Amino acid sequence: MSQALVKIAAGWLLGLMLAVAGAVLAVSVVNDSIASPQQPVREYMDALKKGEGEKALGLLRAPVPQSNPALLDGTALQTAAARIDGVKYGDAEDRGGNQVMVPIDYTIDGSRLRTEFLLEKSGTEWLFFHKWAFVPAALPVLDVTVVNSNEATLNGVPVNMPDGRNSFAAFYPGGYEATLNGEYFAAPPTRATVSGRDAPPAPLNLMTQATDALKEAVSAKVKEFLDTCAETAGVEQKLQPDCPFYHATNNRVVDGTIDWSIVDYPGISIEPFGGRWVVAPLNGKARIKARQVDLFTGAVTDLNAVHEFSFTTRLDIEADTVKITPLLSS
């Protein structure tokens, strides 16, 4: 009996030891996987990819600085995370004081980057499983400027740009792109990468330019003005009409023979200046044809002269309406 009991007890003890060892191993496996410091980082990165800004912010426990929140959710956030490729999670590194650093390596637009997340042990679950949480730190801020515009597009989302500038809180890591694609004004896209909380991103500066559509609209207005001016000068038979061009002579021009036409129309250049858009001085050539009488000899000849002219104009744009106001010197 005694030997049998010993064998039973030994079997139970062995089973207990194996169960304890299995439990220890299970706890160790769980603490190295779903309860590891990498797990909150994985959940955070997953929230970024899904555009779930509220969840990401809750995990990161990051204060949001005073700024525009347009990049913190939805399409703008998904677009920022979509540019992240090849994420690799590194081993946690002890930083003392129950804190660890979890690194991730990845690429954005082909550039290899690294982000380090600082986490702290925040307790245990079921007595054995560690709980980890991000050490709170304010989100970085992305500064954006745009020349002579009160709007822009960031990661596909329209944003307001009061006085041509604004600041946007941004999650990290992520890629951000600013663009301006209007009918009359546009700017080449510019990109910035936000790789960490302590790495201030480069500002995005949009250099706005007048589009071909605007130049063509202004050119058509200038052409209309000059053609009308030349036609009116012919109807009124004026050598010095209220136009950018004129003809001066000591001869008598035969009334009814004066004919004005535009030989070369001005090229259009539109540039930003002093918070407005200005049209560069407009230079062209006009031709006058007429019959003239020499007051000394009485000889009658044909007048055919080309005169260069130059003038400026004020440009006003309201919604889809383009208006020019010629400024002629008296």
FIVEX-641913 format. One record per residue (C-alpha): residue number from 0; residue in three letters; chain; x, y, z. Coordinates in steps of 0.25 Angstrom, whole numbers, padded with zeros to 4 digits. Layout:
N
{marke NUM; 'ALA'; 'A'; {X; Y; Z}},
...
END
This chain:
330
{marke 0; 'MET'; 'A'; {0000; 0000; 0000}},
{marke 1; 'SER'; 'A'; {0011; 0009; 0004}},
{marke 2; 'GLN'; 'A'; {0018; 0008; -0009}},
{marke 3; 'ALA'; 'A'; {0006; 0010; -0017}},
{marke 4; 'LEU'; 'A'; {0003; 0022; -0009}},
{marke 5; 'VAL'; 'A'; {0017; 0027; -0012}},
{marke 6; 'LYS'; 'A'; {0015; 0025; -0027}},
{marke 7; 'ILE'; 'A'; {0002; 0032; -0027}},
{marke 8; 'ALA'; 'A'; {0007; 0044; -0019}},
{marke 9; 'ALA'; 'A'; {0019; 0044; -0028}},
{marke 10; 'GLY'; 'A'; {0010; 0044; -0040}},
{marke 11; 'TRP'; 'A'; {0002; 0055; -0035}},
{marke 12; 'LEU'; 'A'; {0014; 0063; -0031}},
{marke 13; 'LEU'; 'A'; {0020; 0061; -0045}},
{marke 14; 'GLY'; 'A'; {0007; 0065; -0051}},
{marke 15; 'LEU'; 'A'; {0007; 0078; -0042}},
{marke 16; 'MET'; 'A'; {0021; 0081; -0045}},
{marke 17; 'LEU'; 'A'; {0018; 0080; -0060}},
{marke 18; 'ALA'; 'A'; {0005; 0088; -0058}},
{marke 19; 'VAL'; 'A'; {0013; 0099; -0051}},
{marke 20; 'ALA'; 'A'; {0024; 0099; -0061}},
{marke 21; 'GLY'; 'A'; {0013; 0100; -0072}},
{marke 22; 'ALA'; 'A'; {0007; 0111; -0065}},
{marke 23; 'VAL'; 'A'; {0020; 0118; -0064}},
{marke 24; 'LEU'; 'A'; {0023; 0116; -0078}},
{marke 25; 'ALA'; 'A'; {0009; 0121; -0082}},
{marke 26; 'VAL'; 'A'; {0011; 0133; -0074}},
{marke 27; 'SER'; 'A'; {0024; 0136; -0080}},
{marke 28; 'VAL'; 'A'; {0019; 0133; -0095}},
{marke 29; 'VAL'; 'A'; {0007; 0143; -0092}},
{marke 30; 'ASN'; 'A'; {0016; 0153; -0086}},
{marke 31; 'ASP'; 'A'; {0025; 0152; -0098}},
{marke 32; 'SER'; 'A'; {0013; 0153; -0108}},
{marke 33; 'ILE'; 'A'; {-0001; 0159; -0106}},
{marke 34; 'ALA'; 'A'; {0004; 0165; -0092}},
{marke 35; 'SER'; 'A'; {0018; 0170; -0098}},
{marke 36; 'PRO'; 'A'; {0022; 0185; -0099}},
{marke 37; 'GLN'; 'A'; {0021; 0183; -0114}},
{marke 38; 'GLN'; 'A'; {0006; 0180; -0113}},
{marke 39; 'PRO'; 'A'; {0001; 0194; -0111}},
{marke 40; 'VAL'; 'A'; {0010; 0199; -0122}},
{marke 41; 'ARG'; 'A'; {0004; 0189; -0131}},
{marke 42; 'GLU'; 'A'; {-0010; 0193; -0127}},
{marke 43; 'TYR'; 'A'; {-0006; 0208; -0129}},
{marke 44; 'MET'; 'A'; {0000; 0205; -0143}},
{marke 45; 'ASP'; 'A'; {-0013; 0198; -0147}},
{marke 46; 'ALA'; 'A'; {-0022; 0209; -0142}},
{marke 47; 'LEU'; 'A'; {-0014; 0219; -0151}},
{marke 48; 'LYS'; 'A'; {-0016; 0210; -0163}},
{marke 49; 'LYS'; 'A'; {-0031; 0209; -0161}},
{marke 50; 'GLY'; 'A'; {-0031; 0224; -0159}},
{marke 51; 'GLU'; 'A'; {-0037; 0222; -0145}},
{marke 52; 'GLY'; 'A'; {-0031; 0235; -0139}},
{marke 53; 'GLU'; 'A'; {-0039; 0234; -0126}},
{marke 54; 'LYS'; 'A'; {-0034; 0220; -0123}},
{marke 55; 'ALA'; 'A'; {-0020; 0224; -0127}},
{marke 56; 'LEU'; 'A'; {-0020; 0236; -0118}},
{marke 57; 'GLY'; 'A'; {-0025; 0228; -0106}},
{marke 58; 'LEU'; 'A'; {-0014; 0218; -0108}},
{marke 59; 'LEU'; 'A'; {-0003; 0228; -0109}},
{marke 60; 'ARG'; 'A'; {-0009; 0237; -0097}},
{marke 61; 'ALA'; 'A'; {-0003; 0249; -0104}},
{marke 62; 'PRO'; 'A'; {-0008; 0263; -0101}},
{marke 63; 'VAL'; 'A'; {-0012; 0270; -0114}},
{marke 64; 'PRO'; 'A'; {-0006; 0284; -0115}},
{marke 65; 'GLN'; 'A'; {-0014; 0296; -0119}},
{marke 66; 'SER'; 'A'; {-0015; 0294; -0134}},
{marke 67; 'ASN'; 'A'; {-0024; 0290; -0145}},
{marke 68; 'PRO'; 'A'; {-0028; 0275; -0143}},
{marke 69; 'ALA'; 'A'; {-0031; 0272; -0158}},
{marke 70; 'LEU'; 'A'; {-0020; 0262; -0159}},
{marke 71; 'LEU'; 'A'; {-0024; 0254; -0147}},
{marke 72; 'ASP'; 'A'; {-0035; 0245; -0153}},
{marke 73; 'GLY'; 'A'; {-0041; 0239; -0165}},
{marke 74; 'THR'; 'A'; {-0036; 0240; -0179}},
{marke 75; 'ALA'; 'A'; {-0024; 0250; -0175}},
{marke 76; 'LEU'; 'A'; {-0019; 0240; -0165}},
{marke 77; 'GLN'; 'A'; {-0021; 0227; -0173}},
{marke 78; 'THR'; 'A'; {-0013; 0234; -0185}},
{marke 79; 'ALA'; 'A'; {-0002; 0238; -0175}},
{marke 80; 'ALA'; 'A'; {-0001; 0223; -0170}},
{marke 81; 'ALA'; 'A'; {-0003; 0217; -0184}},
{marke 82; 'ARG'; 'A'; {0011; 0223; -0188}},
{marke 83; 'ILE'; 'A'; {0018; 0214; -0177}},
{marke 84; 'ASP'; 'A'; {0024; 0201; -0183}},
{marke 85; 'GLY'; 'A'; {0032; 0189; -0177}},
{marke 86; 'VAL'; 'A'; {0029; 0191; -0162}},
{marke 87; 'LYS'; 'A'; {0038; 0183; -0153}},
{marke 88; 'TYR'; 'A'; {0036; 0183; -0138}},
{marke 89; 'GLY'; 'A'; {0049; 0183; -0130}},
{marke 90; 'ASP'; 'A'; {0052; 0177; -0116}},
{marke 91; 'ALA'; 'A'; {0048; 0185; -0104}},
{marke 92; 'GLU'; 'A'; {0060; 0192; -0098}},
{marke 93; 'ASP'; 'A'; {0060; 0195; -0083}},
{marke 94; 'ARG'; 'A'; {0060; 0209; -0079}},
{marke 95; 'GLY'; 'A'; {0059; 0208; -0064}},
{marke 96; 'GLY'; 'A'; {0048; 0212; -0055}},
{marke 97; 'ASN'; 'A'; {0038; 0201; -0061}},
{marke 98; 'GLN'; 'A'; {0040; 0208; -0075}},
{marke 99; 'VAL'; 'A'; {0044; 0202; -0088}},
{marke 100; 'MET'; 'A'; {0047; 0207; -0102}},
{marke 101; 'VAL'; 'A'; {0040; 0199; -0113}},
{marke 102; 'PRO'; 'A'; {0047; 0203; -0127}},
{marke 103; 'ILE'; 'A'; {0040; 0201; -0141}},
{marke 104; 'ASP'; 'A'; {0047; 0202; -0154}},
{marke 105; 'TYR'; 'A'; {0040; 0205; -0167}},
{marke 106; 'THR'; 'A'; {0041; 0212; -0180}},
{marke 107; 'ILE'; 'A'; {0033; 0225; -0185}},
{marke 108; 'ASP'; 'A'; {0035; 0228; -0200}},
{marke 109; 'GLY'; 'A'; {0047; 0219; -0200}},
{marke 110; 'SER'; 'A'; {0054; 0225; -0189}},
{marke 111; 'ARG'; 'A'; {0058; 0216; -0177}},
{marke 112; 'LEU'; 'A'; {0053; 0222; -0164}},
{marke 113; 'ARG'; 'A'; {0052; 0218; -0149}},
{marke 114; 'THR'; 'A'; {0043; 0222; -0138}},
{marke 115; 'GLU'; 'A'; {0044; 0220; -0123}},
{marke 116; 'PHE'; 'A'; {0032; 0218; -0114}},
{marke 117; 'LEU'; 'A'; {0034; 0220; -0099}},
{marke 118; 'LEU'; 'A'; {0025; 0211; -0091}},
{marke 119; 'GLU'; 'A'; {0023; 0209; -0076}},
{marke 120; 'LYS'; 'A'; {0018; 0197; -0068}},
{marke 121; 'SER'; 'A'; {0004; 0201; -0063}},
{marke 122; 'GLY'; 'A'; {0000; 0189; -0055}},
{marke 123; 'THR'; 'A'; {-0003; 0174; -0057}},
{marke 124; 'GLU'; 'A'; {-0016; 0166; -0061}},
{marke 125; 'TRP'; 'A'; {-0019; 0153; -0054}},
{marke 126; 'LEU'; 'A'; {-0007; 0155; -0045}},
{marke 127; 'PHE'; 'A'; {0003; 0150; -0055}},
{marke 128; 'PHE'; 'A'; {0001; 0158; -0068}},
{marke 129; 'HIS'; 'A'; {0008; 0171; -0070}},
{marke 130; 'LYS'; 'A'; {0000; 0183; -0075}},
{marke 131; 'TRP'; 'A'; {0008; 0194; -0083}},
{marke 132; 'ALA'; 'A'; {0004; 0208; -0087}},
{marke 133; 'PHE'; 'A'; {0011; 0219; -0095}},
{marke 134; 'VAL'; 'A'; {0018; 0230; -0087}},
{marke 135; 'PRO'; 'A'; {0009; 0242; -0090}},
{marke 136; 'ALA'; 'A'; {0016; 0253; -0099}},
{marke 137; 'ALA'; 'A'; {0009; 0264; -0107}},
{marke 138; 'LEU'; 'A'; {0007; 0261; -0122}},
{marke 139; 'PRO'; 'A'; {0016; 0268; -0132}},
{marke 140; 'VAL'; 'A'; {0011; 0280; -0140}},
{marke 141; 'LEU'; 'A'; {0012; 0282; -0155}},
{marke 142; 'ASP'; 'A'; {0013; 0296; -0160}},
{marke 143; 'VAL'; 'A'; {0008; 0299; -0174}},
{marke 144; 'THR'; 'A'; {0008; 0312; -0182}},
{marke 145; 'VAL'; 'A'; {0002; 0316; -0195}},
{marke 146; 'VAL'; 'A'; {0005; 0328; -0204}},
{marke 147; 'ASN'; 'A'; {-0007; 0337; -0206}},
{marke 148; 'SER'; 'A'; {-0018; 0327; -0203}},
{marke 149; 'ASN'; 'A'; {-0027; 0324; -0191}},
{marke 150; 'GLU'; 'A'; {-0029; 0309; -0194}},
{marke 151; 'ALA'; 'A'; {-0020; 0297; -0197}},
{marke 152; 'THR'; 'A'; {-0022; 0282; -0197}},
{marke 153; 'LEU'; 'A'; {-0014; 0273; -0187}},
{marke 154; 'ASN'; 'A'; {-0014; 0258; -0190}},
{marke 155; 'GLY'; 'A'; {-0026; 0259; -0199}},
{marke 156; 'VAL'; 'A'; {-0034; 0267; -0189}},
{marke 157; 'PRO'; 'A'; {-0038; 0282; -0191}},
{marke 158; 'VAL'; 'A'; {-0033; 0291; -0180}},
{marke 159; 'ASN'; 'A'; {-0034; 0306; -0177}},
{marke 160; 'MET'; 'A'; {-0022; 0314; -0177}},
{marke 161; 'PRO'; 'A'; {-0025; 0328; -0170}},
{marke 162; 'ASP'; 'A'; {-0015; 0338; -0176}},
{marke 163; 'GLY'; 'A'; {-0008; 0327; -0183}},
{marke 164; 'ARG'; 'A'; {-0003; 0319; -0171}},
{marke 165; 'ASN'; 'A'; {-0008; 0309; -0161}},
{marke 166; 'SER'; 'A'; {-0002; 0298; -0152}},
{marke 167; 'PHE'; 'A'; {-0007; 0284; -0151}},
{marke 168; 'ALA'; 'A'; {-0005; 0274; -0140}},
{marke 169; 'ALA'; 'A'; {0000; 0260; -0146}},
{marke 170; 'PHE'; 'A'; {0001; 0246; -0142}},
{marke 171; 'TYR'; 'A'; {0015; 0239; -0144}},
{marke 172; 'PRO'; 'A'; {0020; 0232; -0152}},
{marke 173; 'GLY'; 'A'; {0013; 0237; -0164}},
{marke 174; 'GLY'; 'A'; {0015; 0244; -0178}},
{marke 175; 'TYR'; 'A'; {0008; 0257; -0181}},
{marke 176; 'GLU'; 'A'; {0006; 0264; -0194}},
{marke 177; 'ALA'; 'A'; {0001; 0278; -0196}},
{marke 178; 'THR'; 'A'; {-0005; 0283; -0210}},
{marke 179; 'LEU'; 'A'; {-0013; 0294; -0216}},
{marke 180; 'ASN'; 'A'; {-0021; 0291; -0229}},
{marke 181; 'GLY'; 'A'; {-0030; 0302; -0232}},
{marke 182; 'GLU'; 'A'; {-0035; 0307; -0246}},
{marke 183; 'TYR'; 'A'; {-0027; 0319; -0245}},
{marke 184; 'PHE'; 'A'; {-0017; 0317; -0235}},
{marke 185; 'ALA'; 'A'; {-0009; 0304; -0232}},
{marke 186; 'ALA'; 'A'; {0004; 0300; -0225}},
{marke 187; 'PRO'; 'A'; {0013; 0288; -0227}},
{marke 188; 'PRO'; 'A'; {0011; 0277; -0216}},
{marke 189; 'THR'; 'A'; {0021; 0277; -0205}},
{marke 190; 'ARG'; 'A'; {0023; 0266; -0195}},
{marke 191; 'ALA'; 'A'; {0028; 0264; -0180}},
{marke 192; 'THR'; 'A'; {0030; 0252; -0172}},
{marke 193; 'VAL'; 'A'; {0027; 0252; -0157}},
{marke 194; 'SER'; 'A'; {0036; 0241; -0150}},
{marke 195; 'GLY'; 'A'; {0035; 0244; -0136}},
{marke 196; 'ARG'; 'A'; {0030; 0252; -0124}},
{marke 197; 'ASP'; 'A'; {0043; 0259; -0122}},
{marke 198; 'ALA'; 'A'; {0046; 0261; -0137}},
{marke 199; 'PRO'; 'A'; {0040; 0274; -0142}},
{marke 200; 'PRO'; 'A'; {0035; 0272; -0156}},
{marke 201; 'ALA'; 'A'; {0040; 0281; -0167}},
{marke 202; 'PRO'; 'A'; {0029; 0292; -0171}},
{marke 203; 'LEU'; 'A'; {0021; 0290; -0183}},
{marke 204; 'ASN'; 'A'; {0022; 0303; -0192}},
{marke 205; 'LEU'; 'A'; {0013; 0304; -0204}},
{marke 206; 'MET'; 'A'; {0018; 0313; -0215}},
{marke 207; 'THR'; 'A'; {0005; 0317; -0222}},
{marke 208; 'GLN'; 'A'; {0006; 0321; -0236}},
{marke 209; 'ALA'; 'A'; {-0005; 0326; -0246}},
{marke 210; 'THR'; 'A'; {-0010; 0314; -0255}},
{marke 211; 'ASP'; 'A'; {-0010; 0314; -0270}},
{marke 212; 'ALA'; 'A'; {-0025; 0316; -0269}},
{marke 213; 'LEU'; 'A'; {-0024; 0329; -0262}},
{marke 214; 'LYS'; 'A'; {-0013; 0334; -0271}},
{marke 215; 'GLU'; 'A'; {-0022; 0331; -0283}},
{marke 216; 'ALA'; 'A'; {-0034; 0338; -0276}},
{marke 217; 'VAL'; 'A'; {-0026; 0350; -0274}},
{marke 218; 'SER'; 'A'; {-0020; 0350; -0288}},
{marke 219; 'ALA'; 'A'; {-0034; 0349; -0294}},
{marke 220; 'LYS'; 'A'; {-0039; 0361; -0286}},
{marke 221; 'VAL'; 'A'; {-0026; 0369; -0290}},
{marke 222; 'LYS'; 'A'; {-0028; 0365; -0304}},
{marke 223; 'GLU'; 'A'; {-0043; 0369; -0304}},
{marke 224; 'PHE'; 'A'; {-0039; 0383; -0297}},
{marke 225; 'LEU'; 'A'; {-0029; 0386; -0308}},
{marke 226; 'ASP'; 'A'; {-0037; 0382; -0320}},
{marke 227; 'THR'; 'A'; {-0049; 0390; -0315}},
{marke 228; 'CYS'; 'A'; {-0040; 0402; -0312}},
{marke 229; 'ALA'; 'A'; {-0034; 0401; -0326}},
{marke 230; 'GLU'; 'A'; {-0048; 0400; -0332}},
{marke 231; 'THR'; 'A'; {-0053; 0412; -0324}},
{marke 232; 'ALA'; 'A'; {-0041; 0420; -0328}},
{marke 233; 'GLY'; 'A'; {-0044; 0417; -0343}},
{marke 234; 'VAL'; 'A'; {-0059; 0420; -0341}},
{marke 235; 'GLU'; 'A'; {-0055; 0433; -0334}},
{marke 236; 'GLN'; 'A'; {-0044; 0436; -0344}},
{marke 237; 'LYS'; 'A'; {-0034; 0439; -0333}},
{marke 238; 'LEU'; 'A'; {-0019; 0440; -0334}},
{marke 239; 'GLN'; 'A'; {-0018; 0440; -0319}},
{marke 240; 'PRO'; 'A'; {-0029; 0432; -0313}},
{marke 241; 'ASP'; 'A'; {-0032; 0428; -0299}},
{marke 242; 'CYS'; 'A'; {-0023; 0416; -0301}},
{marke 243; 'PRO'; 'A'; {-0009; 0411; -0298}},
{marke 244; 'PHE'; 'A'; {-0005; 0415; -0312}},
{marke 245; 'TYR'; 'A'; {-0005; 0428; -0320}},
{marke 246; 'HIS'; 'A'; {0002; 0435; -0332}},
{marke 247; 'ALA'; 'A'; {0008; 0449; -0332}},
{marke 248; 'THR'; 'A'; {0010; 0457; -0345}},
{marke 249; 'ASN'; 'A'; {0012; 0471; -0351}},
{marke 250; 'ASN'; 'A'; {0004; 0466; -0363}},
{marke 251; 'ARG'; 'A'; {-0010; 0467; -0365}},
{marke 252; 'VAL'; 'A'; {-0017; 0454; -0365}},
{marke 253; 'VAL'; 'A'; {-0029; 0453; -0375}},
{marke 254; 'ASP'; 'A'; {-0041; 0451; -0367}},
{marke 255; 'GLY'; 'A'; {-0048; 0437; -0369}},
{marke 256; 'THR'; 'A'; {-0035; 0430; -0373}},
{marke 257; 'ILE'; 'A'; {-0030; 0427; -0359}},
{marke 258; 'ASP'; 'A'; {-0030; 0412; -0356}},
{marke 259; 'TRP'; 'A'; {-0024; 0406; -0344}},
{marke 260; 'SER'; 'A'; {-0020; 0391; -0341}},
{marke 261; 'ILE'; 'A'; {-0012; 0383; -0332}},
{marke 262; 'VAL'; 'A'; {0000; 0376; -0337}},
{marke 263; 'ASP'; 'A'; {0006; 0369; -0325}},
{marke 264; 'TYR'; 'A'; {-0003; 0366; -0313}},
{marke 265; 'PRO'; 'A'; {0004; 0366; -0299}},
{marke 266; 'GLY'; 'A'; {0009; 0354; -0293}},
{marke 267; 'ILE'; 'A'; {0003; 0351; -0279}},
{marke 268; 'SER'; 'A'; {0011; 0349; -0266}},
{marke 269; 'ILE'; 'A'; {0004; 0348; -0253}},
{marke 270; 'GLU'; 'A'; {0012; 0349; -0240}},
{marke 271; 'PRO'; 'A'; {0009; 0350; -0225}},
{marke 272; 'PHE'; 'A'; {0012; 0363; -0219}},
{marke 273; 'GLY'; 'A'; {0008; 0370; -0205}},
{marke 274; 'GLY'; 'A'; {-0003; 0359; -0203}},
{marke 275; 'ARG'; 'A'; {-0009; 0361; -0216}},
{marke 276; 'TRP'; 'A'; {-0007; 0356; -0230}},
{marke 277; 'VAL'; 'A'; {-0002; 0366; -0240}},
{marke 278; 'VAL'; 'A'; {0000; 0366; -0255}},
{marke 279; 'ALA'; 'A'; {0013; 0370; -0260}},
{marke 280; 'PRO'; 'A'; {0014; 0382; -0269}},
{marke 281; 'LEU'; 'A'; {0007; 0379; -0283}},
{marke 282; 'ASN'; 'A'; {0015; 0382; -0295}},
{marke 283; 'GLY'; 'A'; {0011; 0381; -0309}},
{marke 284; 'LYS'; 'A'; {0010; 0388; -0323}},
{marke 285; 'ALA'; 'A'; {-0001; 0396; -0330}},
{marke 286; 'ARG'; 'A'; {-0002; 0400; -0345}},
{marke 287; 'ILE'; 'A'; {-0008; 0413; -0350}},
{marke 288; 'LYS'; 'A'; {-0011; 0414; -0365}},
{marke 289; 'ALA'; 'A'; {-0017; 0427; -0371}},
{marke 290; 'ARG'; 'A'; {-0015; 0438; -0382}},
{marke 291; 'GLN'; 'A'; {-0007; 0450; -0378}},
{marke 292; 'VAL'; 'A'; {-0004; 0463; -0384}},
{marke 293; 'ASP'; 'A'; {0010; 0470; -0383}},
{marke 294; 'LEU'; 'A'; {0006; 0484; -0378}},
{marke 295; 'PHE'; 'A'; {0019; 0490; -0384}},
{marke 296; 'THR'; 'A'; {0018; 0484; -0398}},
{marke 297; 'GLY'; 'A'; {0004; 0479; -0399}},
{marke 298; 'ALA'; 'A'; {0008; 0465; -0403}},
{marke 299; 'VAL'; 'A'; {-0001; 0454; -0400}},
{marke 300; 'THR'; 'A'; {0005; 0441; -0395}},
{marke 301; 'ASP'; 'A'; {0000; 0428; -0388}},
{marke 302; 'LEU'; 'A'; {0003; 0427; -0373}},
{marke 303; 'ASN'; 'A'; {0007; 0413; -0368}},
{marke 304; 'ALA'; 'A'; {0014; 0413; -0355}},
{marke 305; 'VAL'; 'A'; {0015; 0403; -0343}},
{marke 306; 'HIS'; 'A'; {0016; 0408; -0329}},
{marke 307; 'GLU'; 'A'; {0021; 0401; -0317}},
{marke 308; 'PHE'; 'A'; {0012; 0403; -0305}},
{marke 309; 'SER'; 'A'; {0012; 0399; -0290}},
{marke 310; 'PHE'; 'A'; {0002; 0399; -0279}},
{marke 311; 'THR'; 'A'; {-0002; 0393; -0266}},
{marke 312; 'THR'; 'A'; {-0015; 0387; -0261}},
{marke 313; 'ARG'; 'A'; {-0021; 0383; -0248}},
{marke 314; 'LEU'; 'A'; {-0026; 0369; -0246}},
{marke 315; 'ASP'; 'A'; {-0038; 0365; -0238}},
{marke 316; 'ILE'; 'A'; {-0043; 0351; -0236}},
{marke 317; 'GLU'; 'A'; {-0056; 0348; -0229}},
{marke 318; 'ALA'; 'A'; {-0061; 0333; -0229}},
{marke 319; 'ASP'; 'A'; {-0060; 0329; -0244}},
{marke 320; 'THR'; 'A'; {-0060; 0344; -0249}},
{marke 321; 'VAL'; 'A'; {-0047; 0350; -0255}},
{marke 322; 'LYS'; 'A'; {-0047; 0365; -0256}},
{marke 323; 'ILE'; 'A'; {-0036; 0374; -0261}},
{marke 324; 'THR'; 'A'; {-0036; 0389; -0260}},
{marke 325; 'PRO'; 'A'; {-0026; 0396; -0269}},
{marke 326; 'LEU'; 'A'; {-0018; 0407; -0263}},
{marke 327; 'LEU'; 'A'; {-0014; 0417; -0273}},
{marke 328; 'SER'; 'A'; {-0005; 0429; -0270}},
{marke 329; 'SER'; 'A'; {-0012; 0443; -0273}},
END
